[in-house]
Amino acid sequence: MSEEDKDLEALKQKRLAEMQKNISYKKKQEELKSSLEEKKKSASSPREIVVKQLGYRGLEVLENAETQFPSQTKFVIGKLAELISSGEINETLDGGKLLALFRAVGVNVRLETKINIEQDGKFVSLSDKLSKSTQPSNDAES
């Protein structure tokens, strides 16, 4: 081989090494981007973290709290999400527990209360039952 062939071959090898280096660098950058995107997707908002932990009527209490006390509820949700994420809270939060928590921190969430009683095999609201019993019956008028 001549001197020019050896120099040309060396330049080809050098260029090939540079191209491989660039390709591997681009692959690493793409992997890094995809891993960051996955982390962003997996990192839920504090509200989503809390909602996943809610049980029976928990969402109802949370929604009432959000409409009545938005800024205080946002703060409580943030702290609850921290505790759930760290593993300090691992139990399901039902409506009663969540309501007790809000009231313990001074957020008096009001909920619509219904009392139902059984009458003739059907559940009737107490207000309907009382309104019917206080109305004069048609039998007395006839």
GROMACS elastic network, one bead per residue, 0.5 to 0.9 nm:
[ bonds ]
;  ai    aj funct       b0    kb
    1     4     6  0.81585   500
    1     5     6  0.61516   500
    1     6     6  0.68335   500
    2     5     6  0.52909   500
    2     6     6  0.64740   500
    2     7     6  0.88117   500
    3     6     6  0.51913   500
    3     7     6  0.62678   500
    3     8     6  0.86122   500
    4     7     6  0.50838   500
    4     8     6  0.60001   500
    4     9     6  0.84629   500
    5     8     6  0.50414   500
    5     9     6  0.60124   500
    5    10     6  0.85229   500
    6     9     6  0.50768   500
    6    10     6  0.61414   500
    6    11     6  0.86342   500
    7    10     6  0.50551   500
    7    11     6  0.62006   500
    7    12     6  0.86212   500
    8    11     6  0.50971   500
    8    12     6  0.61880   500
    8    13     6  0.86785   500
    9    12     6  0.50245   500
    9    13     6  0.62209   500
    9    14     6  0.85971   500
   10    13     6  0.51127   500
   10    14     6  0.61249   500
   10    15     6  0.85715   500
   11    15     6  0.60489   500
   11    16     6  0.84497   500
   12    15     6  0.51227   500
   12    16     6  0.60156   500
   12    17     6  0.85652   500
   13    16     6  0.50298   500
   13    17     6  0.61482   500
   13    18     6  0.86584   500
   14    17     6  0.51839   500
   14    18     6  0.63312   500
   14    19     6  0.87596   500
   15    18     6  0.50739   500
   15    19     6  0.62269   500
   15    20     6  0.86874   500
   16    19     6  0.51173   500
   16    20     6  0.62285   500
   16    21     6  0.85821   500
   17    20     6  0.51585   500
   17    21     6  0.61412   500
   17    22     6  0.86691   500
   18    21     6  0.50425   500
   18    22     6  0.62168   500
   18    23     6  0.86701   500
   19    22     6  0.50795   500
   19    23     6  0.61952   500
   19    24     6  0.86619   500
   20    23     6  0.50701   500
   20    24     6  0.61666   500
   20    25     6  0.85313   500
   21    24     6  0.52388   500
   21    25     6  0.61404   500
   21    26     6  0.86888   500
   22    25     6  0.50528   500
   22    26     6  0.61975   500
   22    27     6  0.86622   500
   23    26     6  0.51763   500
   23    27     6  0.62722   500
   23    28     6  0.87421   500
   24    27     6  0.50740   500
   24    28     6  0.62650   500
   24    29     6  0.86995   500
   25    28     6  0.51737   500
   25    29     6  0.62868   500
   25    30     6  0.87499   500
   26    29     6  0.50639   500
   26    30     6  0.62248   500
   26    31     6  0.86370   500
   27    30     6  0.51253   500
   27    31     6  0.61620   500
   27    32     6  0.85614   500
   28    31     6  0.50825   500
   28    32     6  0.61035   500
   28    33     6  0.86258   500
   29    32     6  0.50685   500
   29    33     6  0.61978   500
   29    34     6  0.86675   500
   30    33     6  0.50755   500
   30    34     6  0.61669   500
   30    35     6  0.85913   500
   31    34     6  0.51611   500
   31    35     6  0.61286   500
   31    36     6  0.86003   500
   32    35     6  0.51897   500
   32    36     6  0.62097   500
   32    37     6  0.86609   500
   33    36     6  0.51707   500
   33    37     6  0.62152   500
   33    38     6  0.86909   500
   34    37     6  0.50574   500
   34    38     6  0.62094   500
   34    39     6  0.86796   500
   35    38     6  0.50750   500
   35    39     6  0.62610   500
   35    40     6  0.86963   500
   36    39     6  0.50860   500
   36    40     6  0.62625   500
   36    41     6  0.87004   500
   37    40     6  0.50738   500
   37    41     6  0.62462   500
   37    42     6  0.86406   500
   38    41     6  0.50624   500
   38    42     6  0.60964   500
   38    43     6  0.84895   500
   39    42     6  0.50797   500
   39    43     6  0.59451   500
   40    43     6  0.51765   500
   40    44     6  0.78263   500
   41    44     6  0.69763   500
   44    47     6  0.79949   500
   44    48     6  0.59789   500
   44    49     6  0.63406   500
   45    48     6  0.52950   500
   45    49     6  0.64656   500
   45    50     6  0.88793   500
   45    78     6  0.89758   500
   45    81     6  0.85302   500
   46    49     6  0.51415   500
   46    50     6  0.63393   500
   46    51     6  0.86669   500
   46    74     6  0.88474   500
   46    77     6  0.63827   500
   46    78     6  0.55676   500
   46    79     6  0.84734   500
   46    80     6  0.79661   500
   46    81     6  0.50899   500
   46    82     6  0.77838   500
   47    50     6  0.51509   500
   47    51     6  0.60380   500
   47    52     6  0.86333   500
   47    74     6  0.82266   500
   47    77     6  0.61502   500
   47    78     6  0.74534   500
   47    80     6  0.89887   500
   47    81     6  0.72121   500
   48    51     6  0.50458   500
   48    52     6  0.62149   500
   48    53     6  0.88162   500
   48    81     6  0.85172   500
   49    52     6  0.54152   500
   49    53     6  0.67908   500
   49    77     6  0.89174   500
   49    80     6  0.86268   500
   49    81     6  0.57724   500
   49    82     6  0.89791   500
   49    84     6  0.74868   500
   49    85     6  0.77562   500
   50    53     6  0.52206   500
   50    54     6  0.65078   500
   50    77     6  0.67975   500
   50    78     6  0.86772   500
   50    80     6  0.67086   500
   50    81     6  0.56227   500
   50    84     6  0.74522   500
   50    93     6  0.87328   500
   51    54     6  0.51763   500
   51    55     6  0.85722   500
   51    58     6  0.80887   500
   51    59     6  0.68322   500
   51    62     6  0.85519   500
   52    55     6  0.84629   500
   52    92     6  0.88086   500
   53    58     6  0.88993   500
   53    84     6  0.80543   500
   53    90     6  0.80073   500
   53    91     6  0.74026   500
   53    92     6  0.52964   500
   53    93     6  0.61319   500
   53    94     6  0.86703   500
   54    57     6  0.79417   500
   54    58     6  0.51594   500
   54    59     6  0.65217   500
   54    91     6  0.89474   500
   54    92     6  0.56048   500
   54    94     6  0.57058   500
   54    95     6  0.77636   500
   54    98     6  0.85409   500
   55    58     6  0.53336   500
   55    59     6  0.76226   500
   55    92     6  0.56040   500
   55    93     6  0.53760   500
   55    95     6  0.69142   500
   56    59     6  0.77931   500
   56    60     6  0.87556   500
   56    92     6  0.88885   500
   56    93     6  0.79745   500
   56    95     6  0.59969   500
   56    96     6  0.86627   500
   57    60     6  0.51597   500
   57    61     6  0.64923   500
   57    62     6  0.87471   500
   57    94     6  0.60474   500
   57    96     6  0.79104   500
   58    61     6  0.52521   500
   58    62     6  0.61887   500
   58    63     6  0.86602   500
   58    93     6  0.65235   500
   58    96     6  0.74866   500
   58    97     6  0.81927   500
   58    98     6  0.65319   500
   58    99     6  0.82778   500
   59    63     6  0.60207   500
   59    64     6  0.85045   500
   59    94     6  0.83724   500
   59    95     6  0.72304   500
   60    63     6  0.52703   500
   60    64     6  0.62279   500
   60    65     6  0.86026   500
   60    95     6  0.72140   500
   60   111     6  0.86709   500
   61    64     6  0.51871   500
   61    65     6  0.61242   500
   61    66     6  0.86182   500
   61    94     6  0.89083   500
   61    95     6  0.57545   500
   61    96     6  0.83272   500
   61    98     6  0.70109   500
   61    99     6  0.64493   500
   61   109     6  0.77335   500
   61   110     6  0.86680   500
   61   111     6  0.73528   500
   62    65     6  0.50746   500
   62    66     6  0.61358   500
   62    67     6  0.87465   500
   62    73     6  0.80234   500
   62    95     6  0.81184   500
   62    98     6  0.76445   500
   62    99     6  0.83057   500
   63    66     6  0.50178   500
   63    67     6  0.62973   500
   63    68     6  0.86251   500
   64    67     6  0.52931   500
   64    68     6  0.61205   500
   64    69     6  0.83073   500
   64   109     6  0.68829   500
   64   110     6  0.73226   500
   64   111     6  0.70223   500
   65    68     6  0.51884   500
   65    69     6  0.55316   500
   65    70     6  0.69636   500
   65    72     6  0.85858   500
   65    73     6  0.61797   500
   65    99     6  0.88121   500
   65   102     6  0.82296   500
   65   107     6  0.80899   500
   65   108     6  0.84826   500
   65   109     6  0.55888   500
   65   110     6  0.79081   500
   66    69     6  0.54640   500
   66    71     6  0.79418   500
   66    72     6  0.82946   500
   66    73     6  0.56881   500
   66    74     6  0.75050   500
   67    70     6  0.58802   500
   67    73     6  0.89344   500
   68    73     6  0.87650   500
   68   109     6  0.70599   500
   68   110     6  0.81462   500
   69    72     6  0.56420   500
   69    73     6  0.58935   500
   69    74     6  0.85359   500
   69   107     6  0.74830   500
   69   108     6  0.88781   500
   69   109     6  0.78930   500
   70    73     6  0.52259   500
   70    74     6  0.61202   500
   70    75     6  0.87984   500
   71    74     6  0.51556   500
   71    75     6  0.64771   500
   71    76     6  0.88401   500
   72    75     6  0.52054   500
   72    76     6  0.63010   500
   72    77     6  0.86226   500
   72   107     6  0.74357   500
   73    76     6  0.50200   500
   73    77     6  0.59630   500
   73    78     6  0.84749   500
   73   102     6  0.82367   500
   73   107     6  0.81737   500
   74    77     6  0.51039   500
   74    78     6  0.61813   500
   74    79     6  0.88010   500
   75    78     6  0.51176   500
   75    79     6  0.64251   500
   75    80     6  0.86486   500
   76    79     6  0.52262   500
   76    80     6  0.60594   500
   76    81     6  0.85092   500
   76   102     6  0.79546   500
   76   105     6  0.87432   500
   77    80     6  0.50128   500
   77    81     6  0.59754   500
   77    82     6  0.85753   500
   78    81     6  0.51763   500
   78    82     6  0.63523   500
   78    83     6  0.88349   500
   79    82     6  0.50875   500
   79    83     6  0.63397   500
   79    84     6  0.86663   500
   80    83     6  0.51152   500
   80    84     6  0.61038   500
   80    85     6  0.84992   500
   80    89     6  0.81464   500
   81    84     6  0.50633   500
   81    85     6  0.59495   500
   81    86     6  0.84670   500
   82    85     6  0.51623   500
   82    86     6  0.61018   500
   82    87     6  0.85743   500
   82    88     6  0.87247   500
   83    86     6  0.52172   500
   83    87     6  0.61981   500
   83    88     6  0.52362   500
   83    89     6  0.56713   500
   83    90     6  0.87105   500
   84    87     6  0.51349   500
   84    88     6  0.60145   500
   84    90     6  0.63325   500
   84    91     6  0.89248   500
   85    88     6  0.77607   500
   85    89     6  0.80724   500
   85    90     6  0.89407   500
   86    89     6  0.77761   500
   87    90     6  0.58899   500
   89    92     6  0.84753   500
   93    96     6  0.79720   500
   93    97     6  0.58825   500
   93    98     6  0.61285   500
   94    97     6  0.55259   500
   94    98     6  0.62614   500
   94    99     6  0.86081   500
   95    98     6  0.51732   500
   95    99     6  0.59603   500
   95   100     6  0.84920   500
   96    99     6  0.51189   500
   96   100     6  0.60858   500
   96   101     6  0.85587   500
   97   100     6  0.50731   500
   97   101     6  0.61432   500
   97   102     6  0.87059   500
   98   101     6  0.50020   500
   98   102     6  0.62574   500
   98   103     6  0.86312   500
   99   102     6  0.51543   500
   99   103     6  0.61793   500
   99   104     6  0.85067   500
   99   107     6  0.89026   500
   99   108     6  0.83538   500
   99   109     6  0.70688   500
  100   103     6  0.51237   500
  100   104     6  0.59733   500
  100   105     6  0.87345   500
  101   104     6  0.50211   500
  101   105     6  0.64445   500
  101   106     6  0.87580   500
  101   107     6  0.85482   500
  102   105     6  0.53982   500
  102   106     6  0.64159   500
  102   107     6  0.50124   500
  102   108     6  0.66579   500
  102   109     6  0.70424   500
  103   108     6  0.51014   500
  103   109     6  0.70646   500
  104   107     6  0.73513   500
  104   108     6  0.86026   500
  105   108     6  0.86472   500
  114   125     6  0.68654   500
  114   126     6  0.77503   500
  114   127     6  0.86379   500
  115   124     6  0.84940   500
  115   125     6  0.57387   500
  115   126     6  0.55882   500
  115   127     6  0.80111   500
  116   123     6  0.58235   500
  116   124     6  0.53412   500
  116   126     6  0.54749   500
  116   127     6  0.86055   500
  117   122     6  0.80986   500
  117   123     6  0.53662   500
  117   124     6  0.54545   500
  117   125     6  0.61704   500
  117   126     6  0.62255   500
  117   129     6  0.83432   500
  118   121     6  0.60381   500
  118   122     6  0.53904   500
  118   124     6  0.61425   500
  118   125     6  0.86334   500
  119   122     6  0.53189   500
  119   123     6  0.61554   500
  119   124     6  0.65974   500
  119   129     6  0.87918   500
  120   123     6  0.82867   500
  124   127     6  0.84134   500
  124   128     6  0.67212   500
  124   129     6  0.66705   500
  125   128     6  0.53364   500
  125   129     6  0.63639   500
  125   130     6  0.87488   500
  126   130     6  0.60812   500
  126   131     6  0.84880   500
  127   130     6  0.51672   500
  127   131     6  0.60349   500
  127   132     6  0.85641   500
  128   131     6  0.51436   500
  128   132     6  0.61331   500
  128   133     6  0.85955   500
  129   132     6  0.52879   500
  129   133     6  0.62193   500
  129   134     6  0.87342   500
  130   133     6  0.51266   500
  130   134     6  0.61533   500
  130   135     6  0.86801   500
  131   134     6  0.53359   500
  131   135     6  0.63482   500
  132   135     6  0.53983   500
  132   136     6  0.83763   500
  132   137     6  0.86476   500
  133   136     6  0.77273   500
  133   137     6  0.82692   500
  134   137     6  0.86600   500
  136   139     6  0.85857   500
  136   140     6  0.74960   500
  136   141     6  0.82951   500
  137   140     6  0.58495   500
  137   141     6  0.72531   500
  138   141     6  0.53185   500
  138   142     6  0.66424   500
  139   142     6  0.55227   500
